[in-house]
Amino acid sequence: MAYSNTPDIKLLPQGAIAEIPKIAEWLQSKEAEFKIVDDIEICKNSNDLAKVADKFLKKFAKEVTPNPSQNRLTAIYLDQPTIVPIDQGWIVDLIPVHVVEGIVTVEGRQLDKGHYLHMKEEAWVSGDFYAVLLLTELRG
């Protein structure tokens, strides 16, 4: 099946950028506990992820997430092209925090450092990188 979704590439809020190195370092540690779920490596230590990403999330979410009914935070590691799934009624902000090698592309477009992906529908993402995902359930 071909996907024609074109998610928005947006600039990260300035205050949030300063918090990324701390998250990147933690995600590369054994404490993050990545496990493969549906062909995607997902951070299973969500409690510690929330603690490490607390300042980032506060600076990011207050600028980009108006009135959600709920937010969830997770992290992934990708090293091959993958479709990032999105459940009905949710928005996903995919924020690369550490590129291991090469570049990150979304639907064939390069995602530069200091930018994130705002997705309302699933999209093809490729690269060798760690990312934080903020999942926001829409009201109503």
N, C-alpha and C positions, 0 to 999 in steps of 0.2 A: 504494500500500500504506500503510495506517495503522500508525503505530508507537505502542505503548502503554508503552514502556520508561520507567521512572521512576528515573533515576540518583540517587545520593546527593549532596546538596549539603553540603559540610563546611567547617569553619573552618580556614583556613591556620594552621600552627604560627607562633607569634609571631616567632621568630627568622628565619623564611623571609620574612615580610612586609617586613622591612627591606631585603632584597636586590632586591625587585621593581623599584624605580625604575631601577636600573642596567641590568637586562635590558630594560625597556621602552624606554629611550633607545637602546640598541644595536639592538633590533629595528626601530626606525623609521629607522635609518641605512641607507645603501646597502651597507654591509658584510654585512648579513644576507642579501642576494641571494635575494629571494623569487621563486619560479617557480610557475606554475600546473600542478598535477598533479591530474587527475580533479576539476576545478572547485574545488580548494582551493589557496590560495596558501601554499606551504610554504617555510620557510627552508632554503636549500641549503648554507649555510655552517655545517654542523654542528660542525666542529672549533672554530671561534671561539665558536659558541653554547655549547658545553660549557665553554669557558674563562670566558665571561662569567657563566654560570649556576652555576659550580662551588660557590660558597658557599651559594647558594640550595638547590641540589640536595642538598648534604650535610645542611643543616638540615631540609629537607622530607622527604627519603627516609628518614632514620633514625627519624623519628616515624611515618611512614605506610606504609612498605613492608617488612614483615617477610619475610625470607628469600626474595627473588626468585631465580629461576634466571638472569635477566638483566633489565637496565633499558636502555631507549633514550630519548634525549631529542630532541625536535624542537620546532619552533615553527610556528605558522600565523597567517595574517591572514584574518579573515572579515569580509565586509561584506554578506552576504545569507544568508537561511536555508539551512542545510546539514545534511545527515546526517553526523555524525562516525562513520566506520566503525571497527569493532574486530574484529581477527582472533580466531578461536577460540583460547582458552587465554591470552588477554592481558587485562589491565585497563589502562584509560587514565585518568590524572588530568589533566584539562584545567584549567589555571590561567590565568585572564585576568590579563594584566600591564599592559595599557593599553586603556582604552575610548576610542575616537576620538569617538564620538557616541552618545547615547541610552543604552540599557540592554542587558544581555546576558540572554537568556532560554534556558532549557533545558526542552524539552517544555512550554512555556508558563509555566514558573515563573521568576521573576526570580533571577538570580545576583548577589548583592550583593558589593561590594568587600570583599576580605579572605577570600573564600570560593573554593572550587574544586569541581569536579565529578568525582566518582569513578564511572567507568562500566565496567560489565561487558558491556554490549551497546550497539549503536549508538543514537544519540539525535539528535533535532532540536535544533539550536542556532542561535540567531539573534542578531544585533547587529553592530556595527561595532567590532571589537576585535582586538588581538593577544593570543595566548595561547601559553604553553609547555605542551607535552604530555609527560608522563612515561609511557612505555609499559612495563609490567611483565609479563614472562612468568611464569605461574604454574608452580610445581614440580609434577611428577608428571603 
